[in-house]
Amino acid sequence: MMPESFMDLAGVWTAALLSLCVFSFLFKDNILFKLTEAIFVGVSVGYGIVLSWNAGLHPKVVVPLMDFIRNYHSKSRADFFWAAYMLASLGIGVLYLSRFSPRQAWLSRFPMAYLMGIGIGMSMPLTIQTSIFEQMRATLIPLVVKTNGAWDWAASLGNIVLLLGVFSVLYYFFFSVKKSDPVSQTVSRIGIAYLMLGFGASFALTVMARIALLSARMQFLKDEWMEGTLRYFNLL
């Protein structure tokens, strides 16, 4: 892909040089990597602040409050309750700034507790629904599967392997019973094997995701930086 303008070319070169600075950490920790790390953190924080203002605070708090102040005489009781709630929320949020004062830093515990309480209250039903109920529903499967009146051995074997893994792993984590007999130890070992397979698959997925990111970055350096620069100057 060839840059269409000089600004595009400058952006590609900036991204390429920063990528090389990150790759320099493969040799040893150096000032270029630390500089790139600081730039990344600073840009991320700045982008987050702007995004929070443009997509959250300004359209959902500032604009509605200004409209409420201009037209307060025509607002209902529910609107007044909403305004009081928003002002109280803003006051609690301002307490975060007390972290800059060593003596008043304890005030920041109130918005933290408020945010954690709301977050836990909102996430618990979703977590129970997705991590418990859905997984329980996924294990309520038949051991014998028939397709068009015939026994589907592949699907049946898959369901048996799935249920065996679920029950053996659950049994392994059931520590209230002493597992000294051969049957209990065998089931526990099967559960450990399933756990190792699960951990290995998760680790392999993580590695493949990182390799995909590395491949995309190397493709960028080859196509957009090297070839794009040569094509921009008509050298290729």
N, C-alpha and C positions, 0 to 999 in steps of 0.2 A: 504494500500500500504506500503510495507516494504522498508526502505532505503537499497540500494544496496551496499553502501560503508560507511566508517566512515565520509567522507566529506558530503555525503548526510544526514547522521544522524545529523551532526553538523548544516547543513543548516536548517533542520527541527526544531531542538531545538532553533536555533536563531529566526526563524520565529514565533515559538510558544511563546517564552518568550516576544518578541516584541508585539505580539498580546495581551498577558495578561497585558502587561504594558499599552497598549491602553485602555483595558477594565477597568483598575484601575481608570480611570477618572469617572466611574460610582459612585464611593464612594466619591471622592473629587479630586481636582486638586493637583498633587503631582510631585515630581522630576522625577519619572520614566516615567510619561506621557510626561513631557516636554523634557526629553532626547530622547524618541522615536520620538516625533514630530520633534526635531532638526535633528535626524538621517534621518528621512523620507525626510525632505526638502533638506538636504545636498546631499543625494543620488540622489534625483530627479534632482537637479541642475547639479550635476556632470554627471549624465547620459545624461541630455539634452545637455550639452556642448560637450561631446564625440560624441553623435549622430549628432549634428549639424556640427561638424568637419568632421566625417567620411562619412556622407550621403549628406552633402551640400557644405561646404566651400572647402574641399580638392578636391573632384572629379569634382566640377562644377566651381571652381574659380582658385585654385592654380595650378592644373594639366593643364587646358587649357592655363593659362597665361604662365606657364613655357614652354609649347609647342610653344606658339606664340613667345616667346623670342628666343628660339632655332632656329626657322624656320621663322623669321620675313621677310627674304629676298624673300620668296616665297608666302607670304600672299597677299590677295587682299585688295582692299579699304574697303570692307565690314568688313573684319577681323580687320582692324585698327580701324574702328568705334566701333566694338564690344569691343576691348581692351580698348579704351578710355572710353566707357560706364562702363566697369567693374571697371576700376581704379577710376572713379568718384564715383561709388557706394561704393567702399571700403573706399574712403575718407569720404563720408557722414556717413558710418557706424562707422568709427573711432571716429567721433564726439560724439558718445554715451559715450565714455570714459571721456568726459569733465565733466560728472556729479560728478567725484571725486574731482573736483576743485570748491570750492565755488564761485570763481570770474569768472570762465569760464563756469559755468554750463549752461548759456543761449545758448551756442552753440548746446547743445543736442536737442534744439527745432527744429532744421532743419531736422535731420533724423526722429524725431517723426512725424513732419508734412508730410515729404516725404512718410513715411510708412503708415500713416493714409490715405493720399490721394490715394495711390495705392490700399490700402485695400478697401476703400469705392468705388473706381472706379470699382474694380473687383467684389465686392459683390452686388452692386446695381442691375445690370442686373439679377443676379441669384436670388436675393431676390424678384424682381418684377415678375420674371418668376414663381418662386415656391410659393410665398406668395400671389400673386394677380391673375395672369393669370390662374394658375392651380386651385385655389379655385373658381374663377369665372366659369371656365369650369366644375368644379364638381357640381355646382349648376344649370347648364343648363340641367335639367333632366325633363322627362315627369311626369305629375301628375298621369296619368293613364297608368299603365304598363300591357301589354298583353303578355301572354306566350302561344304559340301554339293556338292563337285565343281566348283564355280565359282570363278573367280579373284576374290578379295576385294581390289580395287585400293586401297581406303582403308587396310586393315591392312598391305598390302604396302608402300605408299608411306610409312606411318608407320615401319615397320621399316627401310626404306632411309634415311630421314632420320635415324633414331636411330643406325644404324651409321656413316653418314657423319660425324655429329657426333663420335662416340666416336673414330674413327680420325683425323680431322682435328685434334682437340684433342690427342690423344696425339702426333701428328706435330709439332705446333707446339712442344711441350715437349721434343722430341728434339733437343737442341742439339749432339750429337756430329757431325752432318752439316751441311755448309755448304749452305744453301738459296739458291742463286743462280740456278738454272734457273727458267723460268716455271712449270712444273708444281708444284715445291716451294713457290714463293711463293704460288701460287693455293691450294694445300691449306692453307698456313699462314694465309692470309687467311680462308679458310672456318672454320678453327679459332678464329681471333680473333672472328669473327662469332658463333659458337656460345657462346664465353665471354661476350661482351657480352650476349647474350640470357639466359644463365644468371644473370649478375650483376644484370641488370635485373629478372628475375623474382624473385630473392632480395630485392632492395631493395624491389620493389613489395609482396612478401609482408610484409616488415617494416613498411612504411608502413601497410598495411591492418590489420595487427595493432595498431599504435599507434592508428589511427583507431577501431578497434573498442573499445579500452580507453577512449578519450576519449568515444566515444558512450555507453558504459555508464555512465561517471561523470556525464555530463550528464543521462542518463536518471534516475540516482539523485537528482541535485539537483532535478530537476523533479518526479518522482513521489513519492519518499519524504520529501524535505525540504520542498519547498514545499506540494504538495498534501497530503502526509501530516500536516504540521503544521496546515494549515487544517481538515482533517477531524477531527483529534484535538480541536480546540477548537470543533467544530461550526460552522465558518465557511464550509464548502463543502458 
